[in-house]
Amino acid sequence: MKIACLEHLLPGARLQDKWEFALRSGYDAIELRGAGAYAFRQRLPELRRAVRDGVVLPVVAVDMRHFFGAFDRELRRDAIDQVKSQLSVMADLGGRGVVTPASRGMFSMQLPPFRPPRTAEGDREVLVEGLTELGRHAEKEGVRLFLEPLNRYEDHMVNRLDRAAELVRAVGAAGLCAGGLGVAVDTFHLNIEEDDPALALRAAGRLVGHVLVADSNGFQPGAGHLDWSSVLRALSGVGYDGFLAVRCRLRGDEVAAVAAIPAFLRSR
């Protein structure tokens, strides 16, 4: 079991310092955050030094104010261009790819005014168009773009694994995800949206390319009621061999909490 940790959860000023703590705690990699305004591209010298020093940096999670499913055409264009830049940076570093939702906090049909300003058909057209462009760029660069479903309160378009998988297949990724696209699973959102998380994982199968871990309440694994043994067995059953990337809030002493996560996951 390979376990990564989102960079801001690890103590230390430099990635090299965070890496020393990560190794002592049982982590195998650090997941990066990709801020907007091309800030991630500007970090390339720092990231190259970290890789030369042995830091394992497989994936970056997009952390921007808008995403490729935005209602505004100019914002969509900007998001796609920035994610393409992040894909190219990860290719430069020898990483695996980029994780992004279609949108975050843009609209929820669970809250007033309930009706989004774009039809379901319009949503699908925008998503397929964006994923097609991003998938082609990822494939050209030799990395992958992982589409992350979010729960219904954070996104109205892609909430469940089957929806993400259908979109990935629709743009030509094929059943084994041989191209530039894959699906990212976040266990926090999985717990909210899926009737049976393990069954949903088995149905998505080899399309699952990256897994983010947080418990049912968004805190560190073990702080909620998620059935970790069931989830991990399902991932093993579909042949998932990527990272379990810790992305969560921390309860209690934060340094102690993040240090304890790898041992907890490996004991399930």
C-alpha positions in Angstrom: 0.0 0.0 0.0 1.5 3.3 -1.1 0.4 6.3 0.9 0.9 10.0 0.0 0.1 13.2 1.9 -1.0 16.6 0.7 1.9 19.0 1.1 0.2 21.5 3.4 -0.6 18.9 6.0 3.1 18.0 6.5 5.3 20.1 8.9 8.4 21.8 7.5 9.2 24.9 5.4 10.7 23.2 2.3 9.5 20.1 0.5 12.7 18.4 1.5 11.9 19.0 5.2 8.3 17.8 4.7 9.8 14.7 3.0 11.9 13.8 6.0 8.9 13.9 8.2 6.8 12.0 5.7 9.4 9.1 5.4 9.6 8.9 9.2 5.8 8.6 9.4 5.5 5.9 6.8 4.5 7.9 3.7 5.7 7.1 0.2 5.0 10.4 -1.6 3.8 14.0 -1.3 0.8 15.3 -3.2 1.1 18.8 -4.4 -1.4 21.7 -4.5 -1.8 23.5 -7.8 -2.7 27.1 -7.1 -4.2 29.4 -9.8 -2.7 32.3 -11.7 0.0 29.9 -13.0 1.6 29.8 -9.5 2.3 26.1 -9.9 4.3 26.7 -13.1 6.3 29.3 -11.2 7.3 26.7 -8.6 9.0 24.5 -11.2 12.6 25.3 -10.1 11.7 24.4 -6.5 9.9 21.2 -7.6 12.8 20.1 -9.8 15.3 20.6 -6.8 13.0 18.5 -4.6 12.8 15.7 -7.2 16.6 15.7 -7.5 16.8 15.4 -3.7 14.7 12.3 -3.9 11.2 13.7 -3.0 8.5 11.6 -4.7 5.8 14.0 -6.2 3.4 11.9 -8.3 0.3 14.1 -8.5 -1.0 17.7 -8.1 -4.5 18.6 -6.9 -5.9 21.7 -8.7 -6.6 24.4 -6.1 -8.1 27.3 -8.1 -11.1 29.6 -7.8 -12.7 28.3 -11.0 -12.6 25.1 -13.0 -13.2 23.8 -16.5 -16.9 23.4 -15.9 -17.5 27.1 -15.0 -20.6 28.8 -16.4 -18.5 31.7 -17.8 -16.7 30.8 -21.1 -13.7 33.0 -20.3 -13.3 31.3 -16.9 -13.5 27.9 -18.5 -10.9 28.8 -21.0 -8.6 30.1 -18.3 -9.1 27.0 -16.2 -8.3 24.6 -19.1 -5.2 26.6 -20.0 -4.0 26.5 -16.4 -4.7 22.8 -15.9 -2.8 22.1 -19.2 0.1 24.0 -17.7 -0.1 21.9 -14.5 -0.1 18.7 -16.6 3.0 19.9 -18.4 4.8 20.6 -15.1 3.9 17.1 -13.8 5.3 15.6 -17.0 8.5 17.6 -16.5 8.8 16.2 -13.0 8.1 12.6 -14.1 4.8 12.5 -12.2 1.5 10.7 -12.9 -0.8 13.6 -13.4 -3.4 16.2 -12.2 -6.5 15.8 -10.1 -9.4 18.2 -10.7 -13.2 18.4 -10.1 -15.4 19.8 -12.9 -16.3 22.6 -10.5 -16.3 23.3 -6.8 -18.7 25.6 -4.9 -20.2 26.9 -8.2 -23.7 25.6 -7.8 -25.7 23.1 -5.8 -29.2 22.0 -6.7 -29.7 21.2 -3.0 -29.8 24.9 -2.1 -31.7 28.0 -3.4 -32.2 28.9 -6.2 -32.2 25.2 -7.0 -32.1 25.6 -10.8 -28.7 26.1 -12.4 -28.3 28.7 -15.2 -27.3 26.0 -17.6 -29.3 22.9 -18.7 -28.1 19.3 -18.1 -27.4 19.0 -21.8 -25.3 22.2 -21.7 -23.4 20.9 -18.7 -22.6 17.7 -20.5 -21.4 19.6 -23.6 -19.1 21.8 -21.6 -17.7 18.8 -19.6 -17.0 16.6 -22.7 -15.4 19.6 -24.5 -13.1 20.4 -21.6 -12.2 16.8 -20.8 -11.4 16.1 -24.5 -9.0 19.0 -24.7 -7.4 18.2 -21.3 -7.2 14.5 -22.1 -5.5 15.1 -25.4 -2.9 17.3 -23.8 -2.3 14.9 -20.9 -1.8 12.0 -23.4 0.6 14.1 -25.4 2.6 14.9 -22.3 2.5 11.3 -21.1 0.5 12.0 -17.9 -3.2 11.8 -17.0 -6.0 14.0 -15.9 -8.1 12.5 -13.1 -11.7 13.7 -12.8 -12.8 13.9 -9.2 -16.6 13.7 -8.3 -17.7 16.0 -5.5 -20.7 15.7 -3.2 -24.0 17.3 -4.2 -23.5 20.3 -1.9 -20.2 21.3 -3.7 -21.0 20.5 -7.3 -24.2 19.9 -9.3 -22.6 18.1 -12.3 -20.4 15.2 -11.2 -21.3 13.7 -7.9 -20.9 9.9 -8.3 -18.3 7.6 -9.7 -20.5 6.2 -12.4 -21.1 9.8 -13.7 -17.3 10.5 -13.8 -16.6 7.1 -15.4 -19.3 7.7 -18.1 -17.8 11.1 -19.0 -14.3 9.6 -19.2 -15.5 6.9 -21.5 -17.5 9.4 -23.6 -14.3 11.2 -24.6 -12.5 8.0 -25.7 -10.5 6.9 -22.7 -11.7 3.3 -23.2 -12.4 0.8 -20.5 -8.8 0.5 -19.2 -8.1 4.2 -19.3 -5.2 3.8 -21.7 -5.4 7.4 -22.8 -5.0 10.7 -20.9 -8.0 10.5 -18.6 -8.9 8.7 -15.4 -11.2 9.0 -12.4 -10.1 10.2 -9.0 -11.9 8.9 -5.9 -12.3 11.0 -2.7 -13.5 8.7 0.1 -15.2 11.7 1.9 -17.4 12.4 -1.2 -17.8 8.7 -1.8 -19.3 8.2 1.6 -21.9 10.9 1.0 -23.0 10.0 -2.5 -22.7 6.2 -3.0 -25.3 3.7 -1.6 -22.4 1.2 -1.3 -18.9 2.7 -1.6 -17.3 -0.7 -2.2 -19.7 -1.6 -4.9 -19.2 1.8 -6.6 -15.5 1.2 -6.6 -15.8 -2.2 -8.1 -18.1 -0.9 -10.8 -15.6 1.9 -11.7 -12.9 -0.8 -11.8 -9.7 0.1 -13.7 -10.9 3.6 -14.5 -9.9 4.5 -10.9 -6.6 6.2 -11.3 -6.1 8.1 -8.1 -7.6 7.8 -4.6 -7.9 10.6 -2.0 -8.6 9.6 1.6 -10.5 11.3 4.4 -13.1 9.9 6.8 -16.8 10.3 6.6 -16.6 13.6 8.5 -13.7 15.0 6.5 -11.2 14.4 9.2 -8.3 12.0 9.2 -8.9 8.3 8.6 -10.1 6.7 11.8 -11.9 9.8 13.0 -15.3 8.9 11.4 -17.4 5.9 10.6 -16.2 4.9 7.1 -15.7 1.2 6.6 -12.0 1.3 5.6 -11.5 -2.4 5.4 -14.4 -2.6 2.8 -13.1 0.3 0.8 -9.5 -1.0 0.7 -10.6 -4.5 -0.2 -12.6 -3.1 -3.1 -9.6 -1.1 -4.4 -7.4 -4.2 -4.1 -10.0 -6.2 -5.9 -10.0 -3.9 -9.0 -6.2 -4.0 -9.1 -5.6 -0.4 -8.0 -1.9 0.1 -7.5 -1.7 3.9 -7.1 -1.4 6.0 -4.0 -3.8 6.6 -1.2 -3.4 10.4 -0.9 -4.3 11.9 2.5 -6.4 15.0 2.0 -8.4 15.8 5.1 -8.8 18.1 8.1 -7.0 17.1 11.3 -8.5 16.5 14.7 -6.3 16.8 17.8 -2.6 17.5 17.7 -2.1 18.0 14.0 1.5 16.7 13.8 0.7 13.6 15.7 -2.5 13.1 13.8 -0.9 13.2 10.3 2.0 11.0 11.5 -0.4 8.3 12.7 -2.4 8.0 9.4 -0.1 5.5 7.5 -0.1 3.0 10.3 -3.9 3.2 10.7 -4.5 2.6 6.9 -2.0 -0.3 6.8 -3.7 -2.0 9.7 -7.1 -2.2 8.1 
